Protein backbone atom coordinates (compact mmCIF):
# COMPACT_ATOMS: atom_id res chain seq x y z
CA UNK A 1 0.00 0.00 0.00
CA UNK A 2 1.39 3.40 -0.99
CA UNK A 3 2.09 6.19 1.44
CA UNK A 4 -0.81 8.54 2.10
CA UNK A 5 0.93 11.90 2.08
CA UNK A 6 -0.52 15.40 1.98
CA UNK A 7 0.62 17.69 -0.87
CA UNK A 8 4.21 18.94 -0.48
CA UNK A 9 3.16 22.53 -1.21
CA UNK A 10 0.73 22.40 1.69
CA UNK A 11 3.46 21.01 3.96
CA UNK A 12 5.83 23.82 2.95
CA UNK A 13 3.11 26.42 3.51
CA UNK A 14 2.35 25.07 6.97
CA UNK A 15 6.02 24.87 7.99
CA UNK A 16 6.71 28.44 6.87
CA UNK A 17 3.58 29.83 8.50
CA UNK A 18 4.28 27.92 11.72
CA UNK A 19 7.87 29.19 11.84
CA UNK A 20 6.88 32.81 11.28
CA UNK A 21 3.47 32.59 12.94
CA UNK A 22 2.31 34.71 10.03
CA UNK A 23 0.60 33.88 6.75
CA UNK A 24 1.92 37.15 5.30
CA UNK A 25 5.58 36.39 6.00
CA UNK A 26 5.17 32.81 4.84
CA UNK A 27 3.73 34.10 1.56
CA UNK A 28 6.68 36.47 1.12
CA UNK A 29 9.16 33.66 1.78
CA UNK A 30 7.54 31.23 -0.66
CA UNK A 31 6.82 33.95 -3.22
CA UNK A 32 3.06 33.31 -3.33
CA UNK A 33 0.03 35.27 -2.18
CA UNK A 34 -1.30 35.25 1.35
CA UNK A 35 -4.53 33.81 -0.01
CA UNK A 36 -2.58 30.88 -1.48
CA UNK A 37 -0.97 30.15 1.91
CA UNK A 38 -4.36 30.30 3.62
CA UNK A 39 -5.86 28.00 0.97
CA UNK A 40 -3.03 25.47 1.26
CA UNK A 41 -3.26 25.31 5.03
CA UNK A 42 -7.06 25.05 5.00
CA UNK A 43 -6.76 22.15 2.57
CA UNK A 44 -4.16 20.49 4.82
CA UNK A 45 -6.41 20.87 7.86
CA UNK A 46 -9.27 19.30 5.89
CA UNK A 47 -7.09 16.33 4.94
CA UNK A 48 -5.87 15.86 8.51
CA UNK A 49 -9.24 16.51 10.08
CA UNK A 50 -7.82 18.79 12.77
CA UNK A 51 -7.12 22.53 12.98
CA UNK A 52 -3.42 23.44 12.97
CA UNK A 53 -3.76 27.13 13.83
CA UNK A 54 -5.94 29.30 15.97
CA UNK A 55 -6.58 32.52 14.10
CA UNK A 56 -6.90 35.36 16.59
CA UNK A 57 -7.58 39.01 15.83
CA UNK A 58 -3.94 40.06 15.53
CA UNK A 59 -2.08 36.83 16.05
CA UNK A 60 -1.64 33.34 14.70
CA UNK A 61 -1.15 30.56 17.25
CA UNK A 62 -0.42 26.89 16.72
CA UNK A 63 -2.93 24.47 18.16
CA UNK A 64 -1.70 21.51 20.17
CA UNK A 65 -1.99 19.38 17.04
CA UNK A 66 0.01 21.94 15.06
CA UNK A 67 2.76 22.04 17.70
CA UNK A 68 3.08 18.27 17.55
CA UNK A 69 3.01 18.18 13.73
CA UNK A 70 5.70 20.83 13.14
CA UNK A 71 8.95 19.19 14.46
CA UNK A 72 8.77 15.96 12.40
CA UNK A 73 7.78 17.91 9.29
CA UNK A 74 10.69 20.30 9.72
CA UNK A 75 13.07 17.36 10.19
CA UNK A 76 11.67 15.66 7.09
CA UNK A 77 12.13 18.82 4.98
CA UNK A 78 15.71 19.15 6.26
CA UNK A 79 16.38 15.53 5.28
CA UNK A 80 14.98 16.13 1.81
CA UNK A 81 17.18 19.21 1.42
CA UNK A 82 20.26 17.33 2.65
CA UNK A 83 19.62 14.34 0.40
CA UNK A 84 19.21 16.65 -2.60
CA UNK A 85 22.42 18.53 -1.79
CA UNK A 86 24.39 15.31 -1.33
CA UNK A 87 23.10 13.97 -4.64
CA UNK A 88 24.14 17.16 -6.43
CA UNK A 89 27.58 17.07 -4.83
CA UNK A 90 28.13 13.32 -5.17
CA UNK A 91 30.73 13.77 -7.91
CA UNK A 92 32.51 16.60 -6.09
CA UNK A 93 31.23 19.08 -8.64
CA UNK A 94 28.34 21.47 -8.93
CA UNK A 95 28.09 24.84 -7.25
CA UNK A 96 29.01 26.08 -3.80
CA UNK A 97 27.38 29.21 -2.41
CA UNK A 98 29.30 31.09 0.27
CA UNK A 99 27.77 34.11 1.99
CA UNK A 100 29.99 36.75 3.53
CA UNK A 101 30.35 40.50 3.98
CA UNK A 102 31.53 42.44 0.94
CA UNK A 103 34.66 43.87 2.57
CA UNK A 104 36.02 40.46 3.59
CA UNK A 105 35.24 39.04 0.17
CA UNK A 106 36.99 41.88 -1.65
CA UNK A 107 40.06 42.32 0.55
CA UNK A 108 40.84 38.78 1.76
CA UNK A 109 38.80 35.98 0.20
CA UNK A 110 38.67 36.83 -3.51
CA UNK A 111 42.47 37.27 -3.93
CA UNK A 112 42.95 33.75 -2.54
CA UNK A 113 40.01 32.06 -4.23
CA UNK A 114 41.88 31.00 -7.41
CA UNK A 115 43.85 28.55 -5.29
CA UNK A 116 40.64 26.82 -4.27
CA UNK A 117 39.47 26.70 -7.88
CA UNK A 118 42.79 25.11 -8.89
CA UNK A 119 42.30 22.37 -6.30
CA UNK A 120 38.60 21.87 -7.14
CA UNK A 121 38.15 22.75 -10.83
CA UNK A 122 34.75 21.02 -11.05
CA UNK A 123 33.25 23.07 -8.21
CA UNK A 124 31.93 26.54 -9.05
CA UNK A 125 31.94 29.03 -6.18
CA UNK A 126 29.23 31.66 -5.93
CA UNK A 127 29.99 34.47 -3.47
CA UNK A 128 26.90 36.13 -2.02
CA UNK A 129 27.81 39.36 -0.23
CA UNK A 130 25.43 40.72 2.36
CA UNK A 131 25.68 42.20 5.87
CA UNK A 132 22.70 40.11 6.95
CA UNK A 133 22.95 36.77 8.74
CA UNK A 134 21.99 33.71 6.68
CA UNK A 135 18.78 31.82 7.35
CA UNK A 136 20.00 28.37 6.31
CA UNK A 137 16.47 26.96 6.55
CA UNK A 138 15.26 29.23 3.78
CA UNK A 139 18.26 30.41 1.76
CA UNK A 140 20.15 28.30 -0.75
CA UNK A 141 23.51 28.90 0.94
CA UNK A 142 26.06 26.21 1.77
CA UNK A 143 28.15 28.12 4.31
CA UNK A 144 28.95 31.63 5.49
CA UNK A 145 31.94 33.57 6.78
CA UNK A 146 30.85 36.11 9.35
CA UNK A 147 32.50 38.76 11.51
CA UNK A 148 31.36 38.83 15.12
CA UNK A 149 31.64 37.20 18.52
CA UNK A 150 30.39 33.76 17.46
CA UNK A 151 27.82 31.84 19.45
CA UNK A 152 25.08 32.14 16.82
CA UNK A 153 22.08 29.93 17.47
CA UNK A 154 21.46 26.86 15.32
CA UNK A 155 24.84 26.82 13.58
CA UNK A 156 28.37 25.58 14.14
CA UNK A 157 30.83 28.49 14.09
CA UNK A 158 34.57 27.80 13.70
CA UNK A 159 36.95 30.69 14.30
CA UNK A 160 39.24 31.49 11.36
CA UNK A 161 40.94 34.81 12.11
CA UNK A 162 41.05 37.28 14.99
CA UNK A 163 41.23 41.04 14.48
CA UNK A 164 42.74 44.20 15.86
CA UNK A 165 42.44 47.75 14.57
CA UNK A 166 44.90 50.57 14.01
CA UNK A 167 45.25 53.72 11.90
CA UNK A 168 46.43 53.46 8.28
CA UNK A 169 47.04 56.04 5.59
CA UNK A 170 48.67 56.65 2.24
CA UNK A 171 52.48 56.92 2.39
CA UNK A 172 52.08 60.38 0.84
CA UNK A 173 50.71 61.69 4.13
CA UNK A 174 54.06 60.96 5.79
CA UNK A 175 55.86 63.36 3.45
CA UNK A 176 55.98 67.12 3.06
CA UNK A 177 55.92 69.97 5.59
CA UNK A 178 52.51 68.98 6.98
CA UNK A 179 53.28 65.34 7.43
CA UNK A 180 51.82 62.89 9.91
CA UNK A 181 54.40 62.09 12.58
CA UNK A 182 52.67 61.50 15.94
CA UNK A 183 49.13 60.51 17.00
CA UNK A 184 48.61 64.12 18.15
CA UNK A 185 49.08 65.24 14.54
CA UNK A 186 45.76 63.56 13.71
CA UNK A 187 44.11 66.82 14.78
CA UNK A 188 45.23 68.33 11.47
CA UNK A 189 44.06 65.48 9.23
CA UNK A 190 40.74 64.08 8.04
CA UNK A 191 39.55 61.04 9.95
CA UNK A 192 37.78 58.35 7.91
CA UNK A 193 35.10 56.44 9.81
CA UNK A 194 34.08 52.80 9.40
CA UNK A 195 30.59 52.38 10.84
CA UNK A 196 31.28 48.67 11.31
CA UNK A 197 34.03 49.33 13.87
CA UNK A 198 34.10 50.66 17.41
CA UNK A 199 35.46 53.96 16.13
CA UNK A 200 38.10 56.57 16.62
CA UNK A 201 37.00 57.59 20.10
CA UNK A 202 38.11 54.31 21.69
CA UNK A 203 41.39 54.17 19.75
CA UNK A 204 42.29 57.73 20.73
CA UNK A 205 41.47 56.98 24.36
CA UNK A 206 43.59 53.82 24.32
CA UNK A 207 46.47 55.77 22.75
CA UNK A 208 46.16 58.54 25.33
CA UNK A 209 45.61 61.17 22.64
CA UNK A 210 43.71 64.36 23.43
CA UNK A 211 42.67 67.34 21.37
CA UNK A 212 41.43 65.35 18.37
CA UNK A 213 37.78 65.64 17.36
CA UNK A 214 36.82 61.99 16.88
CA UNK A 215 33.41 62.81 15.39
CA UNK A 216 34.50 64.72 12.30
CA UNK A 217 35.19 63.24 8.88
CA UNK A 218 33.28 61.17 6.30
CA UNK A 219 31.62 57.90 7.23
CA UNK A 220 31.43 54.61 5.32
CA UNK A 221 29.26 51.53 5.80
CA UNK A 222 31.69 49.30 3.90
CA UNK A 223 35.15 48.64 5.34
CA UNK A 224 36.70 48.11 1.91
CA UNK A 225 35.59 51.60 0.83
CA UNK A 226 37.22 53.12 3.92
CA UNK A 227 40.52 51.51 2.94
CA UNK A 228 40.14 52.67 -0.65
CA UNK A 229 39.62 56.24 0.53
CA UNK A 230 42.77 55.93 2.64
CA UNK A 231 44.76 54.56 -0.31
CA UNK A 232 43.61 57.57 -2.34
CA UNK A 233 45.00 59.90 0.33
CA UNK A 234 41.64 61.24 1.50
CA UNK A 235 42.47 60.83 5.19
CA UNK A 236 43.43 58.44 7.98
CA UNK A 237 41.36 55.28 8.43
CA UNK A 238 40.99 52.84 11.27
CA UNK A 239 41.66 49.50 9.64
CA UNK A 240 41.07 45.88 10.44
CA UNK A 241 44.40 44.07 10.06
CA UNK A 242 42.96 41.20 8.02
CA UNK A 243 41.38 43.56 5.50
CA UNK A 244 44.34 45.93 5.26
CA UNK A 245 47.08 43.28 5.04
CA UNK A 246 47.44 43.18 1.24
CA UNK A 247 47.44 46.99 0.93
CA UNK A 248 50.08 47.23 3.66
CA UNK A 249 52.24 44.52 2.05
CA UNK A 250 52.00 46.27 -1.32
CA UNK A 251 52.91 49.66 0.17
CA UNK A 252 49.62 51.27 -0.80
CA UNK A 253 48.99 51.88 2.90
CA UNK A 254 51.24 52.36 5.90
CA UNK A 255 50.58 52.09 9.63
CA UNK A 256 52.15 55.29 10.99
CA UNK A 257 51.88 54.38 14.66
CA UNK A 258 52.64 51.18 16.56
CA UNK A 259 49.45 51.36 18.60
CA UNK A 260 46.82 48.69 17.99
CA UNK A 261 43.51 48.06 19.68
CA UNK A 262 42.45 44.40 20.02
CA UNK A 263 38.80 43.48 19.58
CA UNK A 264 36.63 40.60 20.71
CA UNK A 265 35.43 40.16 17.13
CA UNK A 266 36.70 37.52 14.73
CA UNK A 267 35.92 35.88 11.40
CA UNK A 268 34.05 32.58 11.67
CA UNK A 269 33.17 29.83 9.22
CA UNK A 270 29.48 29.21 9.84
CA UNK A 271 27.03 26.51 8.76
CA UNK A 272 24.50 24.15 10.32
CA UNK A 273 26.37 21.23 11.91
CA UNK A 274 25.12 18.67 9.39
CA UNK A 275 26.37 20.81 6.47
CA UNK A 276 29.97 20.17 7.50
CA UNK A 277 29.50 16.56 6.33
CA UNK A 278 28.71 17.66 2.78
CA UNK A 279 31.74 16.99 0.56
CA UNK A 280 31.83 20.42 -1.07
CA UNK A 281 31.38 22.28 2.24
CA UNK A 282 34.06 20.12 3.87
CA UNK A 283 36.42 20.84 0.96
CA UNK A 284 35.94 24.61 1.23
CA UNK A 285 36.21 24.54 5.02
CA UNK A 286 39.49 22.62 4.88
CA UNK A 287 40.87 25.01 2.26
CA UNK A 288 39.88 28.25 4.02
CA UNK A 289 41.27 26.96 7.32
CA UNK A 290 44.56 26.31 5.55
CA UNK A 291 44.55 29.81 4.06
CA UNK A 292 43.86 31.26 7.50
CA UNK A 293 46.80 29.31 8.98
CA UNK A 294 49.13 30.58 6.26
CA UNK A 295 47.93 34.14 6.82
CA UNK A 296 48.57 33.88 10.57
CA UNK A 297 52.07 32.48 9.98
CA UNK A 298 52.88 35.32 7.58
CA UNK A 299 51.67 37.88 10.12
CA UNK A 300 53.78 36.28 12.84
CA UNK A 301 56.87 36.39 10.60
CA UNK A 302 56.21 40.03 9.73
CA UNK A 303 55.75 40.89 13.40
CA UNK A 304 59.00 39.16 14.34
CA UNK A 305 60.88 40.96 11.57
CA UNK A 306 59.48 44.34 12.64
CA UNK A 307 60.50 43.65 16.24
CA UNK A 308 64.09 42.93 15.12
CA UNK A 309 64.22 46.15 13.10
CA UNK A 310 62.92 48.17 16.05
CA UNK A 311 65.41 46.53 18.40
CA UNK A 312 68.27 47.28 16.03
CA UNK A 313 67.16 50.89 15.72
CA UNK A 314 67.01 51.36 19.47
CA UNK A 315 70.52 49.94 19.90
CA UNK A 316 72.07 52.47 17.51
C-alpha positions in Angstrom: 0.0 0.0 0.0 1.4 3.4 -1.0 2.1 6.2 1.4 -0.8 8.5 2.1 0.9 11.9 2.1 -0.5 15.4 2.0 0.6 17.7 -0.9 4.2 18.9 -0.5 3.2 22.5 -1.2 0.7 22.4 1.7 3.5 21.0 4.0 5.8 23.8 3.0 3.1 26.4 3.5 2.3 25.1 7.0 6.0 24.9 8.0 6.7 28.4 6.9 3.6 29.8 8.5 4.3 27.9 11.7 7.9 29.2 11.8 6.9 32.8 11.3 3.5 32.6 12.9 2.3 34.7 10.0 0.6 33.9 6.7 1.9 37.1 5.3 5.6 36.4 6.0 5.2 32.8 4.8 3.7 34.1 1.6 6.7 36.5 1.1 9.2 33.7 1.8 7.5 31.2 -0.7 6.8 33.9 -3.2 3.1 33.3 -3.3 0.0 35.3 -2.2 -1.3 35.3 1.4 -4.5 33.8 0.0 -2.6 30.9 -1.5 -1.0 30.1 1.9 -4.4 30.3 3.6 -5.9 28.0 1.0 -3.0 25.5 1.3 -3.3 25.3 5.0 -7.1 25.0 5.0 -6.8 22.1 2.6 -4.2 20.5 4.8 -6.4 20.9 7.9 -9.3 19.3 5.9 -7.1 16.3 4.9 -5.9 15.9 8.5 -9.2 16.5 10.1 -7.8 18.8 12.8 -7.1 22.5 13.0 -3.4 23.4 13.0 -3.8 27.1 13.8 -5.9 29.3 16.0 -6.6 32.5 14.1 -6.9 35.4 16.6 -7.6 39.0 15.8 -3.9 40.1 15.5 -2.1 36.8 16.0 -1.6 33.3 14.7 -1.2 30.6 17.3 -0.4 26.9 16.7 -2.9 24.5 18.2 -1.7 21.5 20.2 -2.0 19.4 17.0 0.0 21.9 15.1 2.8 22.0 17.7 3.1 18.3 17.5 3.0 18.2 13.7 5.7 20.8 13.1 8.9 19.2 14.5 8.8 16.0 12.4 7.8 17.9 9.3 10.7 20.3 9.7 13.1 17.4 10.2 11.7 15.7 7.1 12.1 18.8 5.0 15.7 19.1 6.3 16.4 15.5 5.3 15.0 16.1 1.8 17.2 19.2 1.4 20.3 17.3 2.7 19.6 14.3 0.4 19.2 16.6 -2.6 22.4 18.5 -1.8 24.4 15.3 -1.3 23.1 14.0 -4.6 24.1 17.2 -6.4 27.6 17.1 -4.8 28.1 13.3 -5.2 30.7 13.8 -7.9 32.5 16.6 -6.1 31.2 19.1 -8.6 28.3 21.5 -8.9 28.1 24.8 -7.3 29.0 26.1 -3.8 27.4 29.2 -2.4 29.3 31.1 0.3 27.8 34.1 2.0 30.0 36.8 3.5 30.4 40.5 4.0 31.5 42.4 0.9 34.7 43.9 2.6 36.0 40.5 3.6 35.2 39.0 0.2 37.0 41.9 -1.7 40.1 42.3 0.6 40.8 38.8 1.8 38.8 36.0 0.2 38.7 36.8 -3.5 42.5 37.3 -3.9 43.0 33.8 -2.5 40.0 32.1 -4.2 41.9 31.0 -7.4 43.9 28.5 -5.3 40.6 26.8 -4.3 39.5 26.7 -7.9 42.8 25.1 -8.9 42.3 22.4 -6.3 38.6 21.9 -7.1 38.1 22.7 -10.8 34.8 21.0 -11.1 33.3 23.1 -8.2 31.9 26.5 -9.1 31.9 29.0 -6.2 29.2 31.7 -5.9 30.0 34.5 -3.5 26.9 36.1 -2.0 27.8 39.4 -0.2 25.4 40.7 2.4 25.7 42.2 5.9 22.7 40.1 7.0 23.0 36.8 8.7 22.0 33.7 6.7 18.8 31.8 7.3 20.0 28.4 6.3 16.5 27.0 6.6 15.3 29.2 3.8 18.3 30.4 1.8 20.2 28.3 -0.7 23.5 28.9 0.9 26.1 26.2 1.8 28.1 28.1 4.3 28.9 31.6 5.5 31.9 33.6 6.8 30.8 36.1 9.4 32.5 38.8 11.5 31.4 38.8 15.1 31.6 37.2 18.5 30.4 33.8 17.5 27.8 31.8 19.5 25.1 32.1 16.8 22.1 29.9 17.5 21.5 26.9 15.3 24.8 26.8 13.6 28.4 25.6 14.1 30.8 28.5 14.1 34.6 27.8 13.7 37.0 30.7 14.3 39.2 31.5 11.4 40.9 34.8 12.1 41.1 37.3 15.0 41.2 41.0 14.5 42.7 44.2 15.9 42.4 47.7 14.6 44.9 50.6 14.0 45.2 53.7 11.9 46.4 53.5 8.3 47.0 56.0 5.6 48.7 56.6 2.2 52.5 56.9 2.4 52.1 60.4 0.8 50.7 61.7 4.1 54.1 61.0 5.8 55.9 63.4 3.5 56.0 67.1 3.1 55.9 70.0 5.6 52.5 69.0 7.0 53.3 65.3 7.4 51.8 62.9 9.9 54.4 62.1 12.6 52.7 61.5 15.9 49.1 60.5 17.0 48.6 64.1 18.2 49.1 65.2 14.5 45.8 63.6 13.7 44.1 66.8 14.8 45.2 68.3 11.5 44.1 65.5 9.2 40.7 64.1 8.0 39.5 61.0 9.9 37.8 58.3 7.9 35.1 56.4 9.8 34.1 52.8 9.4 30.6 52.4 10.8 31.3 48.7 11.3 34.0 49.3 13.9 34.1 50.7 17.4 35.5 54.0 16.1 38.1 56.6 16.6 37.0 57.6 20.1 38.1 54.3 21.7 41.4 54.2 19.8 42.3 57.7 20.7 41.5 57.0 24.4 43.6 53.8 24.3 46.5 55.8 22.8 46.2 58.5 25.3 45.6 61.2 22.6 43.7 64.4 23.4 42.7 67.3 21.4 41.4 65.3 18.4 37.8 65.6 17.4 36.8 62.0 16.9 33.4 62.8 15.4 34.5 64.7 12.3 35.2 63.2 8.9 33.3 61.2 6.3 31.6 57.9 7.2 31.4 54.6 5.3 29.3 51.5 5.8 31.7 49.3 3.9 35.2 48.6 5.3 36.7 48.1 1.9 35.6 51.6 0.8 37.2 53.1 3.9 40.5 51.5 2.9 40.1 52.7 -0.7 39.6 56.2 0.5 42.8 55.9 2.6 44.8 54.6 -0.3 43.6 57.6 -2.3 45.0 59.9 0.3 41.6 61.2 1.5 42.5 60.8 5.2 43.4 58.4 8.0 41.4 55.3 8.4 41.0 52.8 11.3 41.7 49.5 9.6 41.1 45.9 10.4 44.4 44.1 10.1 43.0 41.2 8.0 41.4 43.6 5.5 44.3 45.9 5.3 47.1 43.3 5.0 47.4 43.2 1.2 47.4 47.0 0.9 50.1 47.2 3.7 52.2 44.5 2.1 52.0 46.3 -1.3 52.9 49.7 0.2 49.6 51.3 -0.8 49.0 51.9 2.9 51.2 52.4 5.9 50.6 52.1 9.6 52.2 55.3 11.0 51.9 54.4 14.7 52.6 51.2 16.6 49.4 51.4 18.6 46.8 48.7 18.0 43.5 48.1 19.7 42.5 44.4 20.0 38.8 43.5 19.6 36.6 40.6 20.7 35.4 40.2 17.1 36.7 37.5 14.7 35.9 35.9 11.4 34.0 32.6 11.7 33.2 29.8 9.2 29.5 29.2 9.8 27.0 26.5 8.8 24.5 24.1 10.3 26.4 21.2 11.9 25.1 18.7 9.4 26.4 20.8 6.5 30.0 20.2 7.5 29.5 16.6 6.3 28.7 17.7 2.8 31.7 17.0 0.6 31.8 20.4 -1.1 31.4 22.3 2.2 34.1 20.1 3.9 36.4 20.8 1.0 35.9 24.6 1.2 36.2 24.5 5.0 39.5 22.6 4.9 40.9 25.0 2.3 39.9 28.3 4.0 41.3 27.0 7.3 44.6 26.3 5.5 44.6 29.8 4.1 43.9 31.3 7.5 46.8 29.3 9.0 49.1 30.6 6.3 47.9 34.1 6.8 48.6 33.9 10.6 52.1 32.5 10.0 52.9 35.3 7.6 51.7 37.9 10.1 53.8 36.3 12.8 56.9 36.4 10.6 56.2 40.0 9.7 55.8 40.9 13.4 59.0 39.2 14.3 60.9 41.0 11.6 59.5 44.3 12.6 60.5 43.7 16.2 64.1 42.9 15.1 64.2 46.1 13.1 62.9 48.2 16.1 65.4 46.5 18.4 68.3 47.3 16.0 67.2 50.9 15.7 67.0 51.4 19.5 70.5 49.9 19.9 72.1 52.5 17.5 
